């Protein structure tokens, strides 16, 4: 069983307790159904201990939880690996565990609020732009690995167009993102046009923070806030770094980042003005 941060174990325990109570079961009754000692249920629900793959599946069965999306999300929260593997497991050789965790959460999220200060958000990148970003960020990486990593980023984009409950993406990007010629003029021109195309999807809201906005809260770095519709109190902030990702789950952190994001949305251009700016940059390229 993988190490899971205490805050995450507590979140899982809170949710499992809520589901047990909704099922009309006491912890003693649940333990008897599973052939466990009551203290095992208590340790899981209080976050004192984690839960193994098979135990979580058995517990969810006992509670009558059949929703596959909820089960998958709870597995992601617990860090378990049971159940049908996600498509990303085929890329285990090239993506680290933290990135697999990120993809798992992204695939189950209902909404994502993201700020990007240096590059186009991964869910909105073209293939050529994705390869150029990956190549630049991971200097010296073999081309085959670069192609695989870029391919992962492109497959991730399917969350925006899936038939069932596509991810709602609210993206704020710094104007510098649009003017930095990643991959060269041709790659950037196609990327700008792709942004305009995707920004017209009803589930995508794209705003640009123009240079004239001056300083803003997100200048210290990009971040993403994931929200989930079928589980309570699971929202989290992810700060992406070159070699790792930092997960922030405390309520104080979530509040601070939500406030910062709303402030940036208020200072950013409207969606239409943002599209006009992107088109203008494209025309001048």
Wavefront OBJ file of the C-alpha trace (Angstrom):
o trace
v 0.000 0.000 0.000
v 1.420 3.363 -1.007
v 2.037 6.151 1.483
v -0.879 8.576 1.421
v -0.671 12.034 3.074
v -2.560 12.323 6.366
v -4.895 15.012 5.022
v -5.879 12.760 2.132
v -6.492 9.776 4.415
v -8.722 11.966 6.560
v -10.659 13.136 3.501
v -11.176 9.513 2.443
v -12.243 8.541 5.957
v -14.753 11.388 6.157
v -16.289 10.345 2.848
v -16.466 6.662 3.769
v -18.123 7.572 7.082
v -20.690 9.688 5.235
v -21.413 6.851 2.804
v -21.756 4.348 5.669
v -24.227 6.554 7.483
v -26.172 7.111 4.254
v -26.398 3.323 3.943
v -27.931 3.206 7.455
v -25.084 1.158 8.913
v -23.108 1.526 12.123
v -19.387 0.869 12.150
v -20.044 -2.359 14.084
v -22.540 -3.569 11.486
v -20.156 -2.719 8.667
v -17.322 -4.579 10.361
v -19.510 -7.675 10.845
v -20.533 -7.631 7.167
v -16.866 -7.679 6.206
v -15.608 -9.995 8.919
v -13.396 -7.216 10.309
v -12.840 -5.916 13.787
v -14.705 -2.666 14.450
v -11.410 -0.927 15.194
v -10.315 -1.471 11.583
v -13.332 0.438 10.288
v -12.694 3.148 12.863
v -9.014 3.523 11.888
v -9.948 3.901 8.229
v -12.727 6.413 8.910
v -10.573 8.548 11.177
v -7.634 8.533 8.787
v -5.355 6.807 11.281
v -4.536 4.168 8.689
v -4.903 3.831 4.962
v -6.881 1.127 3.198
v -5.607 -1.599 0.899
v -6.930 -2.217 -2.606
v -9.040 -5.267 -1.857
v -10.317 -3.893 1.448
v -11.571 -0.699 -0.168
v -13.383 -2.653 -2.882
v -14.991 -4.905 -0.255
v -15.988 -1.919 1.869
v -17.613 -0.137 -1.072
v -19.476 -3.330 -1.984
v -20.743 -3.621 1.586
v -21.968 -0.020 1.471
v -23.748 -0.629 -1.827
v -21.623 1.856 -3.788
v -22.006 0.905 -7.459
v -21.302 4.221 -9.228
v -18.076 3.479 -11.179
v -16.996 7.116 -11.228
v -17.380 7.433 -7.462
v -15.556 4.146 -6.884
v -12.748 5.224 -9.188
v -12.461 8.601 -7.483
v -12.326 7.000 -4.044
v -9.607 4.658 -5.297
v -7.654 7.673 -6.536
v -8.107 9.357 -3.173
v -6.917 6.222 -1.385
v -4.011 5.685 -3.776
v -5.205 2.161 -4.545
v -4.724 0.346 -7.824
v -7.594 -2.135 -7.942
v -10.260 -2.081 -10.616
v -9.879 -1.529 -14.344
v -6.615 0.298 -15.065
v -6.766 3.719 -16.690
v -5.268 4.297 -20.138
v -2.281 5.988 -18.500
v -1.034 2.705 -17.041
v 0.324 1.894 -20.501
v 2.766 4.791 -20.009
v 4.158 3.700 -16.630
v 7.657 3.539 -18.088
v 7.714 7.258 -18.938
v 5.438 9.027 -16.447
v 6.178 9.182 -12.691
v 3.621 8.157 -10.039
v 2.769 11.773 -9.168
v 1.833 12.446 -12.800
v -0.311 9.296 -12.886
v -2.066 10.515 -9.737
v -2.644 13.888 -11.403
v -4.147 12.265 -14.508
v -6.386 10.052 -12.378
v -7.777 13.062 -10.532
v -8.129 15.071 -13.739
v -10.078 12.239 -15.360
v -12.563 12.215 -12.470
v -12.854 15.956 -11.861
v -15.969 17.845 -12.901
v -14.320 21.295 -13.025
v -10.784 22.625 -13.310
v -9.689 26.215 -12.689
v -6.163 26.790 -13.953
v -3.712 29.663 -14.168
v -0.821 29.442 -16.628
v 1.923 32.047 -16.692
v 4.453 30.491 -19.087
v 2.879 27.904 -21.409
v -0.511 27.041 -22.887
v -2.524 24.767 -20.533
v -1.845 21.129 -21.342
v -5.490 20.414 -22.170
v -5.398 23.090 -24.886
v -2.071 22.288 -26.566
v -1.544 21.153 -30.155
v 0.636 18.067 -30.797
v 3.545 20.133 -32.134
v 3.352 22.606 -29.234
v 3.166 19.748 -26.701
v 6.308 18.172 -28.153
v 8.137 21.503 -28.171
v 7.232 22.204 -24.524
v 8.242 18.708 -23.443
v 11.515 18.888 -25.347
v 12.366 22.272 -23.839
v 11.417 21.294 -20.274
v 13.270 17.961 -20.354
v 16.481 18.784 -22.162
v 18.395 15.699 -23.254
v 15.393 13.392 -23.169
v 15.338 10.867 -26.064
v 12.936 11.809 -28.859
v 10.950 8.620 -28.360
v 10.291 9.555 -24.757
v 9.417 13.121 -25.763
v 6.858 11.763 -28.233
v 5.382 9.465 -25.576
v 5.064 12.261 -23.015
v 3.508 14.569 -25.597
v 1.136 11.764 -26.534
v 0.031 11.437 -22.909
v -0.768 15.146 -22.834
v -2.891 14.838 -25.975
v -4.828 11.817 -24.726
v -5.572 13.768 -21.546
v -7.482 16.279 -23.682
v -10.266 13.760 -24.222
v -11.732 14.804 -20.850
v -12.937 17.969 -22.594
v -14.883 16.161 -25.308
v -15.998 12.909 -23.696
v -19.669 12.133 -24.160
v -20.448 11.747 -20.456
v -19.937 14.840 -18.302
v -16.983 16.521 -20.028
v -14.614 18.445 -17.788
v -15.494 22.132 -17.407
v -12.270 24.081 -17.828
v -11.828 27.671 -16.663
v -8.396 28.846 -17.801
v -6.658 32.167 -17.191
v -3.427 32.641 -19.150
v -0.885 35.423 -19.021
v -0.466 37.371 -22.274
v 3.181 36.262 -22.226
v 1.980 32.708 -22.931
v 0.533 33.859 -26.232
v 3.582 35.829 -27.334
v 6.284 33.283 -26.446
v 7.085 31.414 -29.686
v 7.407 27.896 -28.337
v 8.488 25.655 -31.203
v 8.792 28.534 -33.661
v 6.360 30.827 -35.524
v 4.526 28.062 -37.395
v 3.902 25.965 -34.295
v 2.749 29.024 -32.387
v 0.420 30.161 -35.158
v -1.332 26.768 -35.156
v -1.482 26.861 -31.369
v -3.172 30.247 -31.293
v -5.775 29.061 -33.764
v -6.345 25.926 -31.711
v -6.943 28.073 -28.629
v -9.636 30.022 -30.456
v -11.251 26.783 -31.617
v -11.300 25.167 -28.181
v -12.369 28.362 -26.409
v -15.623 28.229 -28.357
v -16.581 24.927 -26.701
v -19.355 25.487 -24.142
v -17.345 23.689 -21.452
v -14.235 25.850 -21.919
v -13.841 29.387 -20.588
v -10.584 31.076 -21.593
v -9.467 34.494 -20.370
v -6.233 36.366 -20.970
v -4.493 38.470 -18.359
v -3.053 41.313 -20.461
v 0.257 42.978 -19.735
v -1.706 46.113 -18.835
v -3.157 44.280 -15.810
v 0.200 44.733 -14.087
v 1.044 42.555 -11.103
v -1.364 39.899 -9.903
v -1.554 37.136 -7.285
v -0.539 34.336 -9.651
v 2.776 35.843 -10.688
v 4.516 33.418 -8.334
v 3.554 30.457 -10.495
v 0.842 28.399 -12.216
v -1.679 26.264 -10.360
v -4.812 24.218 -10.933
v -7.858 23.668 -8.721
v -9.798 20.441 -9.231
v -13.420 20.128 -8.083
v -15.548 16.969 -8.025
v -19.298 16.718 -8.346
v -19.879 13.294 -6.814
v -17.918 13.560 -3.594
v -17.921 16.095 -0.784
v -15.048 18.266 0.319
v -12.422 16.803 -2.020
v -11.358 19.912 -3.960
v -7.606 20.372 -4.085
v -4.936 22.676 -5.497
v -1.993 21.299 -7.454
v 1.229 23.218 -7.948
v 3.204 21.699 -10.805
v 6.997 21.735 -10.670
v 9.657 20.425 -13.045
v 10.188 17.113 -11.248
v 7.193 16.829 -8.922
v 3.756 18.157 -7.996
v 2.632 19.612 -4.676
v -0.913 18.887 -3.505
v -2.608 21.447 -1.250
v -5.754 20.201 0.463
v -6.141 22.326 3.596
v -9.280 24.459 3.600
v -7.205 27.587 4.193
v -5.109 26.887 1.084
v -8.151 26.154 -1.051
v -9.821 29.370 0.062
v -6.712 31.438 -0.690
v -6.329 30.014 -4.191
v -10.027 30.338 -4.996
v -9.949 33.982 -3.927
v -6.816 34.567 -6.000
v -8.369 32.908 -9.061
v -11.543 34.986 -8.828
v -9.434 38.134 -8.547
v -7.481 37.178 -11.667
v -10.675 36.461 -13.566
v -11.905 39.930 -12.620
v -8.701 41.570 -13.896
v -8.517 39.447 -17.047
v -10.121 40.303 -20.361
v -13.603 39.007 -21.070
v -13.804 35.779 -23.045
v -14.638 37.625 -26.269
v -11.944 40.263 -25.769
v -9.513 37.447 -25.026
v -10.381 35.738 -28.306
v -9.971 39.041 -30.130
v -6.514 39.505 -28.587
v -5.467 35.981 -29.589
v -6.731 36.552 -33.122
v -4.835 39.841 -33.293
v -1.601 38.187 -32.231
v -2.192 35.466 -34.831
v -2.753 38.053 -37.562
v 0.473 39.826 -36.645
v 2.530 36.621 -36.514
l 1 2 3 4 5 6 7 8 9 10 11 12 13 14 15 16 17 18 19 20 21 22 23 24 25 26 27 28 29 30 31 32 33 34 35 36 37 38 39 40 41 42 43 44 45 46 47 48 49 50 51 52 53 54 55 56 57 58 59 60 61 62 63 64 65 66 67 68 69 70 71 72 73 74 75 76 77 78 79 80 81 82 83 84 85 86 87 88 89 90 91 92 93 94 95 96 97 98 99 100 101 102 103 104 105 106 107 108 109 110 111 112 113 114 115 116 117 118 119 120 121 122 123 124 125 126 127 128 129 130 131 132 133 134 135 136 137 138 139 140 141 142 143 144 145 146 147 148 149 150 151 152 153 154 155 156 157 158 159 160 161 162 163 164 165 166 167 168 169 170 171 172 173 174 175 176 177 178 179 180 181 182 183 184 185 186 187 188 189 190 191 192 193 194 195 196 197 198 199 200 201 202 203 204 205 206 207 208 209 210 211 212 213 214 215 216 217 218 219 220 221 222 223 224 225 226 227 228 229 230 231 232 233 234 235 236 237 238 239 240 241 242 243 244 245 246 247 248 249 250 251 252 253 254 255 256 257 258 259 260 261 262 263 264 265 266 267 268 269 270 271 272 273 274 275 276 277 278 279 280 281 282 283 284 285
